[in-house]
Amino acid sequence: MSDQASEDAVSLAELLETGIAALKGLIPLIWLQSKIPPIQFLIGGVVVLLATFLFTISPPHNPAEPPIIKPRVPVIGHLIGLLRSQVNYFSDLHTKSHLPIATLPIGHRKLYVIFDASLQQAALKARDMDAQSFMVDFVPRIFGIRQGTIDRLLGRDGVHPNIMADMEHVFKVALSGDNLNHLAGTTLGTMADTLNGIDEKTGLDVPNLFLWIQGLVGRATAKALWGKEHNPYRDEDVLDAQWEFESNMGPLVLGVLPRLIARKAYLARKKIQSALIPYYRSSFDQRDASVSEFVRARSQLLRKYDLPVDELAKNEVSITLVATTNALSTLYWCIAETWVRPDVLAEIRTEAWRAVVAPLLEKQQSEDGDTATKDSTSTNLAPGNISEITITAGPSLESKCPLLASCFRESIRLASQIVTARRVLKDTLISGADKRTYLLKAETNVMMPAKVVHRDVATWGDDAEEFNARRFLAIQGQGVRFENSTGNTEADRQQRNMKAAFVPFGGGKHLCPGRHFAFTENLAFMAALALGFEIDGLQRERLRMGDSKRGETAKPLPGMEGGPVALRKRRGWEGVKWEFVC
């Protein structure tokens, strides 16, 4: 090194010392006296500023809080990981850390992530942890609603009360009892029309089973929700826009330049809103008798808050989104996983025949005066001379078809990758099965990834990543309505662990109100499909589940939907007409 180079060289220590002095406001004097070239002086200042930033930006941490998982890249590492891996980032963190709960520092804020099922349940039941406060930040961005509308709905405008209590009442009433039965019955009626319309001789060629189910569930659900005559989703372009919006809405959460960074979702959302605006402007939500009580009661409540029609339409884009996104994927996976397992399908057909067809044959024999008793355990699963079969959807069907119900719950367990979010309103203490207590600080967000607990080997066994049709038979009748187990045997403890770790519908006071609708609808449709139809050509090697991007139910990877299939009526069942009642 030349003398000049040696003279110009500045050690890191000198740079840091110079930078610290610069922070004290002595920049001009130091520069003049240090004899350091300007570029090196600037580098020293930047180094110190960056170091000071990194050491002071981290949020304070109480030893009683969950342990910290430090990011590989200071300050923004966890944010990068979430943007890159999305929901899977939480699974990756748990695999590496093996922690039941953790604190993730992100910038000057922090995020709690709960990996343990018992701690998730404690958080879901905590009084001072709220879903509304968390979602308020994101709903305006996702659906394009003005902040003034949100302030009005939450009672921040000084005129209106907070709408949430009344809205929860709407959910409770509109999605239970006769209202739920009407909604499910109308949906199933449309699905029955599709089954009955399949040609008895030629069947139906389906290039993509997932897209076929998506269209079927979408059309049927939209008709049940929005009415028969003026349903804005009758236009296939609007329904297609619904799927486009759902698939690309992630970047909208950022709330930055949505026309540019989330253009597909932005344009799809605009198309849906353009269809809903004339619907509400003409008051079809109130005038059409076939409109569901859910849509009707929601709009009645929102109109009381003097929402402009365009804001009302923006808000209600969420209805079809929430009603279809998870239900259709679960139905697809249950069908696909069942039909590639002939032994499981045969057993489901037997229990569905005993539940649905055998009672009809016995009734027919009784009416005909036939004294011979039909053996309801017969393996002859033909419908006899019965031309119409009505399936009653509800708890009775579930109890009579335990394997079918188990398959649905197993499909939900694997496919549901929701991330339940809460915001801590007041400092809160939670403890799990190991009795250790953790402090959650107020105004901090909490994430509870279902995928972690749904695939936990300690809870579900070594095959936790695989589909096991009989997994839920040991606790049949529980699933979404688990029975309480007070025993202390190993089996009792295992059942309690599975109960705590099965969270596809959230929990606590914010438990998904539409869970019974989806389960009732899918179970009844699946029973009819198993009894009366074949699905030819479904290939196990071409079935692969993708990863959820935003915490919704997982879809198949592109090109891995099982291949093209043919739906045809089973021999002996060609002339059967299917109906559903709820």
N, C-alpha and C positions, 0 to 999 in steps of 0.2 A: 504494500500500500504506500503511495507517495506521501510526502510530508503534507502536501496540500490536502489530500484526502483525509489524512489523520487529523489535520487541524479542523476540517469541516465535519468530521464524524461526531455524532452526539449519541451518547449512550441512552438507553431507555430510562435509566434513573434520572439523567439530566432532563430528558423530555418531560417526565412526570413532575419533576421539581418545578420546571418552568411552567407547566400547565397549571399546577396548584397556585403558583404565584399569580398567574393570569386570572384565575377565578377570584382573586382578592381585589381585582380592579386596578392592578398595577401594570397592565399590558404595555402601554407605551414606554414606561420607564424600564421595565424588564427587557424589552426588545432592544432598547438602545444600549443597555449595559451588558447584555448577555453575549453579544457578538454572534448570535445564532442566526443562520440564514432564515429569511421569512418563511419558507416552505416548511422547514423543520420546526420552527416556532409554532406554526399553525397545526402541524401534526401533533405536537406535544399537547396543545390545548384541547384538540379533539379527543385524544386518548384519555385525558383526565376527565373531560366532560362525559364521555361514554362510560368510563369506569364509575364515576359518581352516579350517573343515571342508573346503571345496572344495580348498584348497591343500595340505592335509596328508593327505587320504584317498587320493589317487592312489598306486597301488603304485609301488615303486621300479623304475627301468628302466635296464638295462645297455646301453650303446651297441652291444654286440655282439648284442643281442636284435633280433628283427624290428622294423621301424619302427612307431611308434604312429600309429593313426588316431584322432584325438580325436573324441569324440561332439559333436554339435551342442548337446545339453543336457548340461552337466557332470555327471559321476558316473554318472547313470542313463540317459544317452542311448542307448547301445548296447542296454541292456536293453529300453528302450521300443521300439527298432527291431526287435529280435528278437520281442517279443510282438506287434507290429503286422504285420510282414511275414514272420515266421518264416523258412523256408529261403531265401526270396527276398532277405532282408536281406543275406546273404553275397554274392549275385550283384550287388546294388546297390552294395555296398562295393567290390567288385572293379572294376565298371564305372567308378566315380568315381576310384578310387585308382590302378588299373593296377599294383598291387604284387603281387609273387609270394607274399609272406607278410606278415602284419601282427600287431601286438599291439593288442588291444582292451581298454582299461581299463574295468572295470565295478565301481564301488564301490571297495573296497580290494583287490580281486582283479584279475586280468587273464586274458585268454583269447587264445591264439594261433589264427589262422585261416590255413590254407595254401591258396592259390589256384593255385599252379603244380603241374603234373602231376609233374614230376621231383622236386620237394620232397615232394609227397605220397608218392611211392614211397619216398623216403629215410626219411620218418617211419614208414611202415608196416613197414619192415624194421629200424628202430632197436631195439636190444636193450632199452633202458631206457625204452620207452614201452609202456604197458599198457592194454588194453581193460577188463580186469576191475576195476581200481581205479576207473575212471570209472563203470561201470555199477552198482557196488555202491551208489552214492548214490541211484540212481533205481529199481532193481528193486523194493525194498520199497514204494515209493510207487505204482508202476504196478500191481502185482499184489496189494497189500495184505498182504504178508508181514511178519511180526513181525521186529523187529531181532534178536531172540534166535536166530531161524532162520538169518539171514544170518551171524551170528557163529559159529554151529555149522558151517555149510557152509564157511566160510573158515578154520576152525581157530582161531578167536579165543576159544573157550570153554575152552581148556586140556585138552580131552578128545579131540576129533576132529582129524584132519589136514585140510589144505586140500583141498577136493573137486575143484578145477579140473583138475588133471592127469588124474584118473580120468574126469572128465566129457568132457574133450577126447578121451580114448581111446574113450569110448562113441560120440561123434560120428563118429570116424574109422572104427570097425568097423561101426556100424549103418547108415552112409550110404555104404557102398562094397560092391563085389563082389555076392555073392548077396543080401545084405540089401537093397541098393539096388535090385537087379533085381526083387526080390519086392515092394518098396514101390511102385516105378514101375509094375510089371505089374498090381498090384491096382487102383491108381488108374486106369490106362488101361482096365482091364476094365470098370469102372463107366461110364467115359465111352463105351466102345464100346456098352454096353447102351443108352445114351441115343441114340446115332446109329442103331443098328439098330431102335430103337423108333419112329423117325419114319415116319409113314404114307407109303406109296409114292405114293398118289394126292393126298392133301390137304396133305401136308407138315406144317409146324409154324409157327404164327403166334407171333412173339416180339415183345411190346410194347417191350421194352428189352433189347438185345443184351448190354450190360454186365451187367445183373442176371442174365440167363440164364447167362452164363459164370461169374459169381460163384457162383451156386447149384450149377452143374455141378461146378466145381472144388472147391468147399467140401464137397459131399456125397461126391465120389469120394475126396478126400484124407483126410477124416475117417474114412471106412470103412477105408481102407488103413492108417491109423495106429492106430486104436483097436479094430479088429476088426469082424467082421460081425454078431455076435449081440448084443453088449452096448455097442456104440458109443453114447456119451452124446450124440452130435450127430445121432442119427437123428431126434430131436425137432426139427422145423423151428424151433420157438421158440428152442431153444438155439443153433442155427446163426445165426438172425437176431440173437440177442444177441451173437454173435461179431462180426458186422459193426457192430453198434451200439457195441460196446466199442472196436473198432478205429478207428472214425470219430471218437470223442469222447474218447479217452484222454489227449489232450494236457495238459489242466489237472491231471491226476493227478500229473504230474511235480512240481508245486509242493508237494505233500504237505500242503496246508492245507485243512481242512474239505472233504474230497472229497465228502461227501454233499450239500453245497450247491453248490460251484463246479464240480463234475464229476459232477452227479447222474446223467445219462444213462449215462456210462461206469461209474459206481459200481454202479448197479442192474443193468446188463448183465453186469458182471463177477461180481456176486453170483449171478446166474442161472446162469452157466456153472459157477461153483464149486459151486453146489448140485447140478448134474448130475454133476460129477466126484467129489464126496465119496462117494456110494454106490458108484460105479464102483470106486474104490480100496479102500473099506471091504470090498467083496465080493471083492477081489483078482482082478478080471477081467483086470487087466493082466498077471497071471501065469497064470491058469487058462485063458484063451481062446487056443487055438492060432493063431487068425487075427490076433492082435494083432501089430503090427510089432515087430521087434527094437529099434527106436529107443525106443518107449514102454516096452517091457518092461525094457530094460537101464537106462534112466534111473531108473525107479521102483525097480529092484533096488538101484541105487546110493544113491538117496535114503533108502530104508528102512534101509540100513546106518547112516545118521546119525540114526536114531530120530526121524524127523519125524512129528509127529501127522498123522493123515489130512487134517485140514482145511488144514494148512500144505502138505502134499504136493499137494493139489488146487489150492491157490492158485498154487503155483509152476508147475504144468503147464498152466495156462491159456495159457502162452506157446507151447505146441507147435503148435496149429492156427493160431494167429495168425501165427507165423513161416513156417509151411509154405504158407500160402495168400495172404497179403497181396500179395507181390510177384509171385508166379507168375500169379495170375489176371489182374492188370492187364496184364502183359506179353503174355499170350495174347490178351487183348482187343485191344490196340493192333496186334498183328501181323495178326490177322484183319481188323480194320477198315481198316488202311492197305493191306493187300494187295487186298481186295475192291473198293476204290474205284479200283484201278489194273488194268484188264483186261489190259494187256500183261504186267504182272508176274505176275498170276494165271495167265495162259496158259503162261508160261514155267515157273512152279513146277509146274503140272500136268504139263508135259512131262517135267521131270526126276524128279518123283515117280513118273510112269508107268514111266519107264525103270528106276528103282531098285526098284520094288515089283511092278509088273504084268508087265513084259516077261520077267523071269526065270521067272515062273509059267507064262506062255504057252509059253516055250521048253521048260520041263520037261514040260508037258502034251503038246507036240508030240513030244518024245522018247519019252514013255511010249506014245503012240499010234502010234509008228513012222512019223511023218511026216518024210520026208527033207528037205522044204522048210524052209529056214531063215527064221525070222521076223525081219524087219528091226526091231531094237530102237530104231532111230531114227525109226520110222514116226510120222507125225502122227495116225494113226488111234488115238485114245486110249481106245477102248472096251475093256471087260474080256473081250470074247469070251464064251465060255460058262462062265467062271469064276464060281462062286457064292459062294466064300469067299476073302477076301483077308486074309492075316496080315501085319502090318507089324512088322518087328523094329526096336525102338527102340535107339539106341546110336550110337557113332561112325561105323559104316558108313553109316547113313542120312544123317548129317551130311555125310560126304564125298561122297555121291552126289547130294545136294541142296544145292549151294552157294548158290544164290540164296535158297532157303528159310532156310538158316542165316544168311545175311547179313541177311535181313528181320528175323529174331529179334533179332540183335545190334543192329540199327538201332532196333528197338522198345525194347530195353533201354536203349540209349544215351540216347534222348530221354525215356523215362518214368522211368528211375531217378534219383531226386533224394535219394539217401541222404546222410547226413552222418556220416562215419566219425569216431568220437571216441576219443581216447587221453588218458592222463594221463602226464606226464613223471615218472618215478620218481627219476632222477638228472639232474643237469645234462648236457645232451646237445647235441652239435654236429651239424648236418645241412647238406648242401650239395646244390644241384641242378645242372641242365645248364649254368648260367652260372658254376659253380665258386665262387660266393660262399657263405660259411659263415655260419650263424646259430646263436646260442646260445639254447637252450630251457631255461628254469630249472625245477628240480625242483618238484613239487607244483602244476604249472600244467596246465590242461586244453588240449587241442588239438582243433580242429575242421577236418575236411577235406571240404568240400562237393563232391559228385560233379557237381552240375549245372554248376558253373563250368567244370570240365575237360571234361565231356561236350559242352559247347556252345561250346568255345573255337574261334574262327574261325581262328586261326593253325594249329591242329591239324587241324581237320575241313573247313576251307574256308569260302567265303562262304555256303554253304547249311547251315551248322552247326545252324541252328534248324529245318531242314526234314527231312522223311523222305526218304531216298535209299536205295531198296531195294538198290542195287548197291554201296553205300559200302564194305562189308567184303569184297567179292570180291577185291580186290587183295591182301588178307592172309588169304584163306580158310584155314580150318584153325587160325586163331589165336584171336581172340575171347577166350573164357574160357580157352583153352589156347594162348596165343600161342607161336609158334615163335620161337626166338632168331634175330635177324638180326645178323650181324657185318660186313656190307658197309658201304661208305662212300658209296654212291651216294645221290642225293637221295631215291630211292624207299625205300632201306633206312632212311634217317633218318626219313622220314615214317612208315614202319611202326613204328619204335621209339617215335616220339612218340605214335602212336595206341595202341600197347600200354600205354604209361605212363598215357595219359589215359582208358583204359577201365577204370573201377573200380566197377562195380555190385555187386561181391561183396566189397568191402573189399580187404584184402591182407595180406601178411606171414603170421605164424603164426595170425592170426585170420581168414584167408580163409574165406568162408562155406562150411561143409561141405555144404550142401544144394544147391549150385549145379548139380551134375550131374543131380540128381533133377529139378529144374525144367526144365532144358534138354532132357533126354531125353523127359520127359513131353510137353512142349509141341510139340516138333518132330514127334513121331510122330502126335499128334492132328491137328496142322495138315496133315500129309501126307494123312491119310484125309479130312479135311474138304475139302481142295482137289480131290482126285480124285473124290469121290463126291457132292458137294453144291453147290448154289447157295444164295446168300444174296441174296434179292431185296429191293430197296427201300432199301439202305444209301445214305445221302446224304452226300457229301463235305462239303457246306456245313453240315451239322449234326454235324460231328465237331470237337471242340475239347478239347484237353488242359488240365486244371486244374493248379494248382500244388500240390505236396506241402506239407502242413502241418508234418509232423514228420520228414520225410526218408524217407518210404516211396515206393513207385512211384506215379506220378501217375495219378489217375483222370480220367475225362471230367467236364467241367463238367455240372451238372444241366441236363437238357434238351438237351444237346449230345452225346448218345450215338449219333448216327447215325440216329435215328428208328426207328419200328417196322419190323421186317423179317419175311420169311417164309423159313424153311429148307425146302428141298425136295431130293429126290434127283435127280441129273442123269439126263437121258435115256440109257438104256442101262445105267445103274448101279442101277436100282431094286431088283433082286433080290440085290444083293451084301450079304453078311454080313461085318462088319468085326471083326477080332480083332487083339490086340497081344501081342507077346512081348518080353521084355527079356533 
